[in-house]
Amino acid sequence: MDKLQFQRVPADHRSRPHDSIYDLVDISAGGIRFQSEDDFEEDEDVVCHFELPGPLCFVLPAKIRRSADSQTAAKHKQTVAVEFQGLDENNRSQ
């Protein structure tokens, strides 16, 4: 995933739903980064399900591009970078 291809928008954790499975770090038209206690393998296929403010809900096929250890004060977490797959430019621009 080309880091400079799409602008990243940092997550606003003040509006984080209580039923979130992972902690969103940032999002762009090309993918997302999140923190997880689960382990992911590079090139692993996943499905991302997330909601943005407003009525939009996305369920997108994606591929793990990076997974790196990070230590927080409370828990051991992985920072995971995911690239959306098969998203055409019309949908990507939404």
C-alpha positions in Angstrom: 0.0 0.0 0.0 1.5 3.3 -1.0 1.5 5.5 2.1 1.3 8.8 0.0 -1.5 7.7 -2.3 -4.4 8.5 0.1 -4.8 11.0 2.9 -5.2 9.4 6.3 -7.7 10.7 8.8 -7.0 10.0 12.5 -9.7 8.3 14.5 -11.8 10.3 16.9 -12.0 8.1 19.9 -14.5 10.4 21.7 -17.2 8.9 19.4 -16.0 5.3 19.6 -18.8 2.8 19.9 -18.7 0.6 23.0 -19.1 -2.5 20.9 -15.9 -1.9 18.9 -13.8 -5.0 18.5 -10.5 -3.2 17.6 -9.2 0.3 18.3 -9.1 2.3 15.0 -5.9 4.4 14.6 -6.7 6.0 11.2 -8.6 5.5 7.9 -8.0 6.5 4.3 -9.6 5.6 1.0 -7.0 2.9 0.6 -7.3 1.1 4.0 -7.3 1.4 7.8 -4.9 1.0 10.7 -6.1 -0.4 14.0 -4.8 -1.9 17.2 -5.7 -5.4 18.3 -4.8 -7.9 20.9 -5.3 -10.6 18.2 -2.4 -11.7 16.0 -2.6 -11.2 12.2 -0.3 -12.5 9.5 0.9 -10.4 6.6 -1.1 -11.1 3.4 -3.9 -12.6 5.4 -7.4 -12.0 3.8 -9.9 -10.3 6.2 -13.2 -8.6 6.0 -13.5 -5.1 7.5 -16.9 -4.0 8.8 -17.2 -0.4 10.0 -19.5 2.6 10.2 -18.7 6.2 9.6 -20.6 9.1 11.1 -23.9 9.3 9.3 -25.8 6.5 7.5 -22.8 4.8 5.8 -21.8 1.3 6.7 -19.0 -0.6 4.9 -18.2 -4.3 4.7 -15.1 -4.6 2.5 -12.7 -7.3 1.6 -9.1 -6.4 2.7 -5.6 -7.8 3.1 -3.3 -7.4 6.0 -0.2 -5.4 4.9 1.6 -4.9 8.2 1.3 -6.1 11.7 3.7 -4.9 14.3 4.0 -5.2 18.1 3.4 -2.2 20.2 3.2 -1.9 24.0 0.6 0.2 25.7 0.5 0.8 29.4 -2.3 -1.7 29.9 -1.9 -4.4 27.3 0.2 -5.9 24.5 -1.3 -4.9 21.1 -0.6 -5.3 17.4 -0.8 -2.2 15.2 -2.3 -3.6 12.0 -2.3 -2.0 8.5 -5.0 -3.2 6.2 -5.5 -2.5 2.4 -9.0 -2.5 1.0 -9.3 -4.9 -2.0 -11.6 -4.5 -5.0 -12.8 -1.1 -4.2 -13.5 0.9 -7.4 -12.7 4.6 -7.6 -16.4 5.6 -7.5 -16.9 3.9 -4.1 -13.4 4.9 -2.9 -14.3 8.6 -3.3 -17.3 8.3 -1.0 
